[in-house]
Amino acid sequence: MKHQQSYDNETKAALYLVPTPIGNLEDMTYRAVRLLQEVDIIFAEDTRQTRKLCSHFDISVSLDSYHEHNKETKGDKILGLLQEGRQVALVSDAGTPLVSDPGKEVVRRAAGENIPIISLPGANAAVTALTASGLGGGPFYFHGFLPRKKKDRQTLLEELTTIQAPLIFYESPHRLKEMIAHLADIWEKREVVLAREMTKKYEEIIRGTLSELAEYLHEENVKGECCVIVEGADPETEPRVQWWETLSAVDHVQVHIDNGMSSKEAIKETAKERGVPKREIYAVYHDL
């Protein structure tokens, strides 16, 4: 067991996860500004974007990049600085680091070295949209961005179908129409809220059913970053659907093989899940 005492730190080394505004600069907290002014270095998803923020708040600390394409080498650099006793801040382009943004790997590595990881509260598009949606007020399931390929997206959505809490997704405007049409095919009558440009001048919240939203988007183009919140499953009207029900027996076996099982193990597991004799799945699978 490792026990972090965040503010009882002899070396003073710490990795700060600092949220930045998702649109309105007034959402930057006093504490976030102070820490960004005091740390030794800031690692940002996009230094050009963060430089604008630093300029606005008179933050003169040096910047370096940390993003999906350099996270291994820059992770080494961050760990080295922390081991030297430096204080490092990690920020994303907008919102809270690690919420659909890079950072997981370096946080895990710092935790493994017993280096304090201090996360600040602040701006987050998902929670901001949820509280205004009319669907919040209890448990919720945050997923973020869905897979781009329709087949992968279909498999995932089938797994999410039985979740009874509101489902929160992010999507870019140029893929939104296709994504909503796909959701409407599966959950046609469920309520949905589309929140776009949250905290910005053109903030807009659209409420309706998925079929209504799909029809609206067929006629209208929307701009800006989007958060989509879908009503959770109604256990009385939506019986539990097994993730494999739309797959053939052969495809069912192949999913288990792709996840690391041998063909023998995959056939056995498929037969168990489908409630049929193993020999039946064996015969189908080997009769290719």
C-alpha positions in Angstrom: 0.0 0.0 0.0 1.2 3.5 -0.8 -0.1 6.4 1.3 0.1 10.0 -0.2 0.1 12.9 2.2 -0.3 15.6 -0.5 0.9 18.6 1.5 3.4 16.9 3.8 6.2 16.6 1.3 9.9 17.1 2.3 11.2 17.3 -1.3 8.4 19.6 -2.4 8.2 17.7 -5.7 4.7 17.3 -7.0 2.8 16.8 -10.2 -0.2 19.2 -10.4 -3.1 18.4 -12.7 -4.6 21.8 -13.5 -7.9 22.4 -15.2 -8.2 25.2 -17.7 -11.3 27.0 -19.0 -13.4 25.2 -21.6 -14.4 28.5 -23.2 -14.8 31.3 -20.7 -11.5 32.6 -19.2 -13.3 33.7 -16.1 -13.7 30.0 -15.1 -10.0 29.9 -14.3 -9.7 29.6 -10.5 -7.4 31.8 -8.3 -5.6 28.7 -7.1 -5.0 27.4 -10.6 -3.5 30.8 -11.7 -1.3 30.9 -8.6 0.0 27.4 -9.0 0.8 27.9 -12.7 2.7 31.0 -11.7 4.7 29.1 -9.0 5.6 25.7 -10.6 8.9 25.2 -12.2 7.5 24.1 -15.6 4.1 23.6 -17.3 3.6 20.7 -19.7 0.7 21.4 -22.1 -1.2 19.4 -24.7 -0.8 22.3 -27.1 1.8 25.0 -26.1 0.3 27.5 -28.5 -3.1 27.3 -26.8 -1.6 27.4 -23.3 0.7 30.3 -24.2 -2.5 32.4 -24.8 -3.8 31.5 -21.4 -0.5 32.2 -19.7 -0.3 35.6 -21.4 -3.8 36.5 -20.2 -3.0 35.7 -16.6 0.6 37.0 -16.6 2.1 33.5 -16.2 5.8 33.5 -17.2 6.7 29.9 -16.4 8.4 27.9 -19.2 6.2 25.7 -21.3 6.9 22.3 -22.8 4.6 19.9 -24.7 3.0 16.6 -23.6 0.6 15.0 -25.9 -0.5 11.7 -27.4 2.4 11.5 -29.8 5.3 12.3 -27.5 4.0 11.1 -24.1 6.7 8.4 -23.8 9.7 10.7 -24.2 8.1 13.6 -22.4 7.0 11.3 -19.7 10.6 10.4 -19.1 11.4 14.1 -18.8 8.6 14.8 -16.4 9.6 11.9 -14.1 13.2 13.2 -14.2 12.2 16.6 -13.2 10.0 15.3 -10.4 12.8 13.1 -9.1 15.0 16.2 -8.9 12.5 17.8 -6.6 10.8 20.1 -9.2 7.1 21.0 -9.2 5.5 20.3 -12.5 2.0 21.2 -13.8 0.1 19.3 -16.5 -2.7 21.0 -18.5 -4.8 20.1 -21.5 -6.1 22.4 -24.2 -9.3 22.9 -22.2 -10.9 21.3 -19.2 -9.5 18.8 -16.7 -6.4 16.7 -17.7 -7.0 13.0 -18.2 -10.7 13.5 -19.0 -10.5 12.3 -22.6 -7.0 13.9 -22.7 -3.5 12.6 -22.3 -1.8 12.1 -18.9 -2.7 8.7 -17.6 0.7 7.2 -18.2 2.7 9.9 -16.5 0.3 10.0 -13.5 0.7 6.2 -13.0 4.5 6.5 -13.3 4.6 9.3 -10.8 2.4 7.4 -8.4 4.7 4.4 -8.7 7.6 6.7 -7.5 5.6 7.9 -4.5 5.5 11.4 -6.0 2.5 13.4 -4.8 -0.1 13.9 -7.5 -2.4 16.9 -6.7 -5.5 17.4 -8.8 -7.2 20.7 -8.8 -11.0 21.1 -9.2 -12.1 23.1 -12.2 -13.7 23.3 -15.6 -15.1 20.1 -17.2 -17.4 20.0 -20.2 -19.1 16.7 -19.2 -20.2 17.7 -15.7 -21.1 21.2 -16.8 -23.4 19.8 -19.5 -24.8 17.1 -17.3 -25.9 19.5 -14.6 -27.8 21.7 -17.1 -29.2 18.8 -19.1 -32.2 17.8 -16.9 -31.0 14.2 -16.9 -28.5 14.5 -14.1 -28.8 14.5 -10.3 -27.6 11.0 -9.6 -25.2 8.4 -11.0 -23.9 8.9 -14.5 -21.6 7.1 -16.9 -18.9 9.1 -18.7 -17.5 7.5 -21.8 -16.0 10.3 -23.9 -15.4 9.8 -27.6 -16.9 6.7 -29.3 -15.0 4.7 -31.8 -14.9 6.1 -35.3 -15.6 2.8 -37.1 -19.2 1.9 -37.1 -18.6 -1.8 -36.3 -16.5 -0.9 -33.3 -19.1 1.7 -32.2 -21.9 -0.8 -32.6 -20.2 -3.4 -30.4 -19.5 -0.8 -27.7 -23.1 0.7 -27.7 -24.5 -2.8 -27.3 -22.4 -3.2 -24.2 -23.7 0.2 -22.9 -27.4 -0.5 -23.7 -28.3 -1.9 -20.2 -26.7 1.0 -18.2 -29.5 2.8 -16.4 -27.6 6.0 -15.6 -27.3 8.8 -18.2 -24.5 8.2 -20.7 -22.2 11.1 -21.6 -20.2 11.3 -24.8 -18.0 13.8 -26.5 -18.0 14.3 -30.3 -16.6 16.7 -32.9 -19.1 18.6 -35.0 -18.1 17.0 -38.3 -18.8 13.5 -37.0 -21.9 14.4 -34.9 -24.5 13.7 -37.5 -23.3 10.2 -38.1 -22.9 9.5 -34.4 -26.4 10.6 -33.5 -28.0 8.7 -36.4 -26.3 5.6 -35.1 -27.5 6.2 -31.5 -31.0 6.8 -32.9 -31.0 3.4 -34.7 -30.4 1.7 -31.3 -32.1 3.9 -28.8 -34.7 5.8 -30.9 -37.1 7.0 -28.2 -34.6 7.7 -25.4 -34.2 11.3 -24.3 -31.0 13.1 -25.4 -29.4 16.5 -24.7 -26.9 18.0 -27.1 -24.8 20.7 -25.3 -22.4 22.6 -27.5 -20.0 25.4 -27.0 -20.5 25.3 -23.2 -19.6 28.5 -21.3 -18.9 30.3 -24.6 -20.9 33.1 -26.3 -22.8 30.7 -28.6 -23.6 28.1 -25.9 -26.6 26.0 -27.0 -28.5 23.2 -25.3 -30.9 21.1 -27.5 -33.3 18.6 -25.8 -35.5 15.9 -27.3 -35.5 12.3 -28.3 -32.7 10.7 -30.3 -34.9 10.3 -33.3 -35.9 14.0 -33.1 -32.2 15.1 -32.8 -31.2 12.9 -35.7 -33.9 14.5 -37.8 -32.8 18.0 -36.7 -29.2 17.4 -37.6 -30.2 16.1 -41.0 -31.4 19.6 -41.7 -29.0 21.7 -39.6 -25.2 21.9 -39.2 -23.8 22.6 -35.8 -20.4 24.0 -34.9 -18.2 23.8 -31.9 -17.3 21.0 -29.5 -20.3 18.9 -28.5 -21.3 16.9 -25.4 -24.1 14.4 -25.9 -26.0 13.1 -22.9 -28.4 10.1 -23.5 -31.0 8.9 -21.0 -30.1 5.6 -19.3 -31.9 2.3 -19.9 -35.4 1.8 -18.5 -35.2 -1.8 -17.0 -39.0 -2.3 -17.6 -39.0 -1.5 -21.3 -35.5 -2.5 -22.3 -34.7 -6.1 -21.4 -31.1 -7.0 -20.8 -29.3 -7.6 -24.1 -26.2 -9.7 -24.2 -23.2 -8.1 -26.0 -22.9 -11.1 -28.4 -26.5 -11.4 -29.5 -26.0 -9.7 -32.8 -23.0 -11.9 -33.6 -22.9 -15.2 -35.3 -21.4 -18.1 -33.3 -18.3 -17.9 -35.4 -17.8 -14.1 -34.8 -18.6 -14.7 -31.1 -15.7 -17.2 -30.9 -13.4 -14.9 -32.9 -14.0 -12.0 -30.4 -12.7 -14.3 -27.6 -9.7 -15.3 -29.7 -8.9 -11.7 -30.5 -9.0 -11.1 -26.7 -6.3 -13.7 -26.1 -8.0 -17.0 -25.8 -7.0 -20.1 -27.6 -9.6 -21.5 -30.1 -10.4 -24.3 -27.7 -11.0 -21.9 -24.8 -13.0 -19.5 -27.0 -15.3 -22.3 -28.2 -15.9 -23.4 -24.6 -16.6 -19.9 -23.4 -18.9 -19.2 -26.4 -20.9 -22.3 -25.7 -21.3 -21.4 -22.0 -22.5 -17.8 -22.8 -25.0 -19.0 -25.4 -26.2 -21.9 -23.3 -25.6 -24.5 -26.0 -23.5 -27.7 -26.1 -19.8 -27.1 -26.8 -19.9 -29.6 -29.7 -22.5 -27.4 -31.5 -20.1 -24.4 -31.5 -17.2 -26.6 -32.4 -19.0 -28.0 -35.4 -20.0 -24.5 -36.6 -16.6 -23.0 -36.1 -14.6 -25.8 -37.8 -17.1 -26.1 -40.7 -15.6 -23.1 -42.3 
